[in-house]
Structure formats: structure tokens, C-alpha cells
Amino acid sequence: MNDKQYKNESITLPEQNCTKKSIELYVFIDPLCRNCWDFSTLLKKFHLEYGQYFSSTYIPVNRYYTTKKLLDKRPSQLSFVWEKTASRSDILCDDHLWIDNKELYPYYSAVALKAAELQGRVAGVNYLKKLQEYYFLMDLDITEQEVLIQCAKDINIDVKEFIEDLNSTHSIKALQCDIKVTKEMHVTEIPSVVFFNENIEEEGLKVSGFESYQTYVKILKLMTNKEELEKRELPDLAEFIKFQPFVTIRELCTIYEQSSQCMELELKKLILRRKVKKIVQKDNTYYQYVV
């Protein structure tokens, strides 16, 4: 692979984010980016087949951070996309909250994601998935508080606690820390992934942009120092759909590496067996498990 695909970064993994799995992925995505939605599907396949080797931490990077409006207001804090930093260890966040409440609206969804994450990593991952489904499949405005709260209800987290955190400084500070991490890791493309091994003092490998699935598999193999990785079998199609709120043919084709024609045929079989139903909403078609 060349430097465009991945490169060494002298970045130290914060100690508090270490897990029992040997590899930690820092995933930088924009919840409102279609390319990131496609990447989330690829990452889902990665978890299904090789998730025994790694865990993931999602860091939302809203493109609004880099608009001229905010850059004019906060040039020193928000120029991180192009800024070079001398120190890339010990990522710390100060107590000053530079985000004013009146400026929160354009990236309220990122704050909501941080509020969900305060209830645990799984809650954060589920909230991100639901947020993307609301935006891309249901065409909802995910900057509206009512929509963000309904998203929390749908994934069965503590809604009262979520609302409190959504309007507290804790979530804003968590978002500020994410921006700090983004700056320290020199992330300039979205999506990007940084691979760390279990030694928190060693450098990470950063994949900038959306690369092929095999690129991530090869880097995982490199980071684990294994000659071969054990690839787990994908679940049965019906079983996979069962544990998803709803799925699209495009998503299923990516995960199962099948053509849309083959996948449509398999879905028709499941519909005839009354295991899956087809739902058409506006210009979107998706499939849902029949309870």
C-alpha cells in the first residue's frame, strides 16, 4: 500500500480508551455525509467478520466546523483541519467551553451523539446508526430536538438522562474533546480511521478517506502481527435483518458481496416466507424483519 492509503502517525492512544481487545479503531465520520453512511456499512461488515480483534470509538466530525462562518468567529480553535501540531500525545481538554449555546444548532446532532455516548459505548454506536437512518432513509431533520429525542427512544436508552445530558455542558465538553482528538490526529479527510494496537505508547496507522474493504483487513493483519486472521462467517440473511431496524439492498450487497439482482431474489424469498417486509417511503425502499 502507498502513503495515500495509510501512513504512520506519532499519536498516542489515550489510556482511558483502552479495551481488552488488542486493536482499537478511532473512526472519524460526519453523520450527515453520504460517504460516511456507506463507510458505516463497510465497518459493520468488518465487525461481523473480524470484530473479535478490535473495538471502535466513533468521533463525529461535522463539516460545519470548517465553514467560513465559524472560521471567521473562531479562527484559532477551528483551523485544526490544516494545523500542524508539535505534540500528539496526552490528549487533554481544558475547562473552557468555546461553543456558545446560540451556536449549537447547526451541529446539534453531534452533541446528541455525545449525550448518548454518556450512557455507554454501545448506546453511542446504536444512536449513530439510528441517526443516519433517520437522515438518509427517512429524510428527517436531525437538528430538531424532537427528532433527536425520538431517536433516543427508539434505541431504548434512558430518555430522561439523555435529555438532561443533551442540554448540559457535559455533552458539549465531550464534543470539544472530539475536536481536540481530531486536531491531534491530523484528520483532514472524512471518513478516516486510526488503528492502534494494545501498546498505548506506539504509533497508530491512519487510513484517510474511504478505501477498499481489503485495505482495512490488511492493516488489521499487520497490526495484530498474525500470518492469517480468522474470518467469521456472516450471519444468515434473515438473522442479520432481524437485528437491524431496517436495511437497504445497497447495504446488504456490500455486506454479503452480492449483486443487487441476487439480493433482490433472496429478499423476495424471505418476503414470501413472511420473515421480511418491504417498505417504500418517498424515494427510498428498505426492508424490515417481521416480528
TORMAR-90698 format. One record per atom (N, C-alpha, C): residue in one letter; x, y, z. Coordinates in steps of 0.02 Angstrom, whole numbers, plus 50000, padded with zeros to 5 digits. Atoms other than C-alpha are relative to their C-alpha. Example, Ala and Ser with C-alpha at 12.3 -4.5 7.8 and 13.67 -1.06 7.14 Angstrom:
# residues 2
A500454994150000;A506154977550390;A500455006050000;S499584994149997;S506844994750357;S499615005550037;
This chain:
# residues 291
M500424994150000;M500005000050000;M500445006250000;N499614993950002;N500585017749970;N499795004750056;D500134995349946;D500575032950082;D499305002949996;K500684997350007;K498905038450012;K499504995550038;Q500475004649968;Q498085023050086;Q500075000150076;Y499914999449928;Y498865023750258;Y500705002350015;K499344997749982;K500325031350348;K500084999850075;N499865000049929;N501175030750517;N499865006850029;E500124993849965;E500635043950640;E500264999350071;S499755000149932;S501525047950803;S499465002350048;I500574998349959;I499915047750901;I499964995050057;T500055004449942;T499715040751075;T499274999050017;L500685001649982;L498105031951117;L499875001950073;P500164998249932;P497295039651272;P499864993850042;E500035006049959;E497415027051414;E499294998050018;Q500675001649977;Q495595028451464;Q499584996649946;N500395003050054;N495025021851293;N500224993049983;C499755006850015;C495965005251301;C499474994850016;T500475005449988;T494944989351291;T500374993550005;K499695006649995;K495264970851314;K500214997349932;K499815002350067;K495354968351126;K500675003249981;S499314997950014;S497084970151051;S500045006249957;I499984994350046;I496624983450922;I499425004750016;E500514994849990;E495694999850947;E499975004349937;L500104995750058;L494955009450800;L499685006650021;Y500324993449993;Y494625028050807;Y499705001649932;V500354999050063;V493305031150673;V499725007149998;F500204993050008;F493065049150616;F499505000449942;I500524999750051;I491425051650524;I499565006150010;D500504994749998;D490165065050482;D499324996649993;P500655003450003;P488405058650524;P499575002249941;L500404997450055;L487705069350381;L500324998849932;C499645001250062;C488925063150249;C499804993349969;R500215006150034;R488285050350122;R500594995149995;N499425004350005;N490045043650100;N500134996450067;C499915002949934;C490125040650288;C499464994850014;W500545005049993;W488455031450282;W500214993649966;D499755005950036;D489195019650152;D500574996850038;F499445002749962;F490755017950257;F499774996350063;S500275003449941;S489725013350410;S499784992949984;T500195006750023;T489044998650311;T500624995549993;L499375003750008;L490814993250268;L500284998150069;L499745001349933;L491314994750451;L499584994750035;K500445005149971;K489804984250501;K500224993149976;K499755006450027;K490434970450387;K500664998150033;F499355000949967;F492174972550463;F499904997250070;H500155002449932;H491444970050637;H499744992849999;L500295006750004;L490454954750584;L500534994749986;E499515005050021;E491944945950506;E500634999850043;Y499374999849962;Y493404951850614;Y499945003750066;G500114996149939;G492624960350765;G500314997150062;Q499685003149941;Q493464948150884;Q500695003050013;Y499334997349992;Y495094957550855;Y500025007450021;F499974992849988;F494584975650881;F499345002750028;S500584996149979;S493394988250958;S500055006949968;S500014993550036;S492885005250889;S499765005650045;T500234993849968;T492715022850956;T499825004849943;Y500234995650053;Y491675034350846;Y500085007350021;I499914992949987;I492125052750835;I499665003949944;P500364996250051;P490875063950744;P500395006249980;V499664994050025;V491675077250635;V499515003449953;N500504996550040;N490305088850574;N500345005049955;R499664995650047;R490835098150417;R499855007350013;Y500154993049984;Y490025113750486;Y500575003250039;Y499434997349963;Y491575115550595;Y500455004249955;T499524996850045;T492535121150442;T499685005149953;T500314995050042;T491285133150364;T500295006850014;K499704993449993;K491845150950337;K499695003950058;K500354996549946;K490545157350460;K500344998850067;L499695001549936;L491315148350607;L500755001350000;L499294998650002;L493095150150548;L500145007450012;D499934992949988;D492855168850548;D499925001750074;K500144998649930;K492185168150725;K500544997050046;R499545003549956;R493415155750798;R500614997549960;P499465002350043;P494945155250684;P500534995950035;S499475003749967;S496185149150814;S499794993050020;Q500225006549977;Q495135134750879;Q499794995449943;L500315004150051;L494375128950716;L500424999049937;S499565001050058;S495855129050597;S500364993450004;F499655006349988;F496295111350654;F500064995749938;V499975004250060;V495975104050482;V500665000849965;W499364998850035;W497565111950415;W500595000950049;E499474998449952;E498545114850576;E500464994150014;K499505005049982;K500155105150613;K500155000950074;T499874999549928;T500435101050796;T500654996550017;A499365002849981;A502085097550880;A499924993950045;S500115005549952;S501405086251018;S499364996449983;R500595004050016;R500225071950981;R499884994650052;S500125004749945;S500195063151149;S499605003550054;D500384997349943;D499135065351305;D499485005049977;I500534995750024;I497565072251225;I499595002550060;L500344997049943;L496845084251354;L499515005249976;C500494994850015;C495345095851355;C499975004950059;D500034995249945;D495335111951454;D499285001150021;D500664999049973;D493855118251553;D499615005449964;H500354994650034;H493435132551436;H499564997249944;L500465002350051;L491895128851331;L499935005549948;W500014994750051;W492145138751171;W499385000049958;I500625000450039;I490485133051096;I499445003450039;D500564996649968;D489115145351141;D499354996549983;N500645003450010;N487355138551160;N499655002449936;K500344997350059;K486705150151023;K500314997549935;E499675002550060;E487945142250901;E499924992549991;L500045007350001;L487465124150937;L499574997249944;Y500515002650045;Y486035122350813;Y500274996249940;P499785003450061;P487005117950654;P500304993250012;Y499715006649989;Y487875103150736;Y499724996950065;Y500345002749941;Y486605098450870;Y500014992450000;S500005007350004;S486615080550807;S500654997150029;A499375002449972;A488455078750856;A499985000350076;V500084999449927;V488045084951032;V499554994450026;A500465005449980;A486615072451040;A500354993350002;L499615006350001;L487795058350993;L500434999550062;K499604999949939;K488935063451136;K499564998650062;A500465001249945;A487425063551253;A499834992750006;A500155007249999;A487005045751202;A500614996050024;E499395003549981;E488815040251224;E500135000250075;L499914999649928;L488755045951405;L499654994150035;Q500325005949973;Q487665030551431;Q500354993649977;G499615005850019;G488995019051360;G500174999849926;R499765000550069;R489925014651201;R499474997049954;V500525003350041;V488545003051137;V499445004849985;A500544995150010;A487245016651163;A500205005149947;G499764995250049;G488315028651062;G500004997249930;V499995003250067;V488545016450917;V499294999249974;N500705000950021;N486685012450912;N499675006649982;Y500304993450013;Y486225030750919;Y500255002749933;L499724997850063;L487395034750774;L499654996549941;K500335003750053;K486625021050667;K499285002449990;K500694997650005;K484865026850707;K499975007049971;L499974993250025;L485345044850672;L500095000149925;Q499895000450071;Q485985040250500;Q499394997349963;E500615002750031;E484425030150463;E499465005449996;Y500494994550000;Y483335044950512;Y500155004949944;Y499804994850047;Y484315056550399;Y499984997549928;F499935002350069;F484665045850245;F499404996149975;L500555004250022;L483195033950241;L499315003050012;M500654997249982;M481795043550325;M499955007549986;D499984993050020;D482325061050270;D499755004650055;L500204995849943;L482075068450444;L500545005150015;D499534994749981;D482875084450508;D500304998250068;I499695002349938;I484095077950638;I500345005750039;T499794994449958;T484475095450701;T499435002150046;E500574998449958;E482755096150781;E500014995750064;Q499945003449937;Q482715091650965;Q499494994350006;E500515005249996;E481095081750949;E500224993649964;V499765005750039;V481885070550817;V500564996550038;L499435002849963;L483455068050921;L499764996150061;I500285003549942;I482415063151073;I499654993649978;Q500335006050025;Q481375050950970;Q500514994749981;C499465004650017;C482995043250909;C500244996350062;A499805003049936;A483485040251091;A499484994950023;K500535004649980;K481795032151125;K500034993649959;D499995005850044;D481985020550976;D500554995050017;I499455004649983;I483625013251040;I499974998050074;N500135002249932;N482925011051216;N500545001850051;I499564997649948;I484155021451315;I499595004250049;D500354996049951;D483685031751468;D499865006949971;V500184993950036;V482745045951382;V500065006150046;K499964994349954;K482625057051537;K500735002250010;E499294998449993;E484505055951563;E500285003049936;F499784997550065;F484785058851377;F499825007449992;I500224993150007;I483765074951379;I500405004650046;E499604996049953;E484705081151532;E500705001149972;D499324999550027;D486375077451450;D500025004249936;L500034996350062;L485825085051285;L500035007550013;N500024992949983;N485585101751373;N500515001850054;S499504998649949;S487085100651489;S500685001449967;T499324998650026;T488905105851471;T500414993749990;H499615006250006;H489485087751484;H500064997749927;S499995002150070;S488995083551305;S500405004849957;I499634995050038;I489705099851238;I500754999150011;K499295001049985;K491355096551326;K500264993649967;A499805006250034;A491385078751257;A500125001449925;L499914998250071;L491165086151082;L500645004049991;Q499394996150003;Q492555098451117;Q500614995450002;C499465004949996;C493675083751164;C500094996449934;D499965003350066;D493255075250999;D500355004449950;I499674995350046;I493785090750904;I500755000350016;K499305000049979;K495395090751005;K500354993749973;V499715006250026;V495705072450959;V500095000349925;T499964999350073;T495335076250776;T500605004249980;K499424995650013;K496625090050781;K500654996450013;E499385003349981;E497945079650869;E500184994449951;M499875005550046;M497755065350745;M500055002249928;H499914997250067;H497875076950594;H499504997149950;V500525002550045;V496245070850519;V499805005549952;T500174994950050;T495965080250356;T499504997449949;E500505002950045;E494785068350264;E499494996250041;I500555003649967;I493115061050314;I499694995349950;P499825003149937;P492915046650343;P500754998550004;S499325002249988;S494585042050420;S500004995250059;V499945004849945;V495125027850534;V500734999750023;V499345000849972;V496615026850651;V500014993450039;F499905006549967;F497185009350705;F500535000750054;F499515000449946;F498055007250873;F500044992850025;N499965006549969;N498744991450949;N499965000750076;E500124999849929;E498684987051134;E500535003950039;N499494995949969;N500294996551172;N499845007449988;I500254993250009;I499665014251203;I500565004949983;E499444995550015;E501405021551176;E500224999549927;E499795000950070;E501575015250997;E499585004249953;E500344996050050;E501105024650841;E499384996449972;G500585002850033;G499455022250754;G500085000149925;L500024999850073;L499085018850571;L499355003349979;K500594996250021;K497905031250490;K499824998549928;V500265000850068;V496825027450339;V499565006049986;S500364993950017;S496245043750263;S499544998849941;G500485001050054;G494685043450158;G499704993050001;F500375006350005;F493615028750103;F500394995349955;E499605004750039;E494705014150049;E499624993449991;S500325006450012;S494304996449993;S499974995950064;Y500085004249941;Y493744983450119;Y500654996350016;Q499395003949989;Q495344973350094;Q500565004350029;T499504995649969;T496384988550143;T499964999650076;Y500085000249927;Y495654988150319;Y500184993050027;V499825006849979;V495854969150329;V500764999250002;K499275000650002;K497684970250278;K500335003850057;I499714996249945;I498044983850406;I499874996650067;L500155003749938;L497174973850542;L500484994150007;K499525005649999;K498264958950496;K500695002450019;L499344997149985;L499804970050503;L500055001950073;M499994997549931;M499334977450672;M499994994350051;T500055005649954;T498964960550751;T500614995349996;N499405004250010;N500594952850686;N499824992649991;K500225006850013;K499644937450629;K500104998449926;E499935002250070;E500024927450472;E499334999749966;E500685000450027;E498174924350448;E499505002150054;L500544998149954;L496604931650526;L499434995049994;E500585004550001;E495144920550574;E499395004049979;K500594996550027;K493684926250469;K499374996450021;R500625003149978;R491994923150548;R499485000049944;E500525000450050;E490524917850443;E499475005350014;L500544995149993;L489194930850409;L499374996550022;P500635003149979;P487514927650490;P499534998849941;D500535001050049;D486054920950391;D499665006649985;L500284993650020;L485224935050293;L499415002050044;A500584998549958;A483604933950393;A500215001950071;E499754998549933;E484574933850557;E500315006950003;F499694993450001;F485544949150506;F499465005550000;I500534995050004;I483984958850459;I499615000450065;K500375000349937;K483164953350621;K500265004950052;F499694995749949;F484384963550724;F500165007049974;Q499934993250027;Q484304979150614;Q499325003349999;P500644996550005;P482944992450623;P499704999349931;F500185001450069;F482864991650434;F500645000549959;V499405000250042;V484094988750292;V499815001649928;T500104998850071;T484304993450110;T500364994649960;I499675004950043;I484794982349964;I500745001849992;R499314997850008;R486354992849942;R500434997950059;E499645002049941;E486884989350120;E500124992550001;L499945007350000;L486554970750104;L500494997549947;C499545001950053;C487504969649940;C500735001150022;T499324998649976;T489024977550023;T500224994750051;I499825004749946;I488984965950174;I500094992949973;Y499985007050024;Y488634949750081;Y500364999349933;E499625000150063;E489604954449922;E499614996449945;Q500435002750052;Q488174950249806;Q499745005649956;S500304995150045;S487404958949658;S499305001950024;S500674997849979;S485794968649681;S499474995149975;Q500485004850027;Q484894955949571;Q499954993850045;C499995005849956;C485424941349680;C499695001650067;M500274998249934;M484994950649839;M499255001149997;E500724999050008;E483284955649774;E499644993249999;L500305006750003;L482934937249738;L499974996950069;E499995002849932;E483444932149914;E499495003550044;L500494996349960;L482364945749989;L499294998149982;K500675002250022;K480864940449885;K499824993350033;K500125006449967;K481064922949957;K499805001050073;L500164998649930;L481054929950134;L499325003450008;I500664996849999;I479534940550094;I499454994849992;L500495005450011;L478594925150030;L499934995750063;R500015003949938;R479064916250192;R499775004250059;R500254995349949;R478404931450287;R500495001250057;K499484998449951;K480044934250375;K500235007249994;V499784993250014;V480394951150296;V499445003649963;K500484996050038;K479294965250233;K500355005749966;K499724994650040;K479664978350102;K499635006450016;I500314993549983;I479354996550148;I500265005249951;V499824994650046;V479335010850023;V499795006550031;Q500144993449971;Q479475028450092;Q500325005349957;K499764995050049;K479625042849970;K500394996449946;D499605003150053;D481045038049854;D500434994350026;N499585005249969;N481795025249974;N499634993550010;T500275006749987;T481505006549984;T500444996550049;Y499615003749952;Y482044996750134;Y499624994050025;Y500285006349978;Y481714980150218;Y500054999350075;Q500045000549927;Q481214975850394;Q499784993050019;Y500185006749976;Y481074959750492;Y499295000050027;V500695000649976;V479314953850529;V500004996650068;V500005002849932;V479094951150716;V499434995050007;
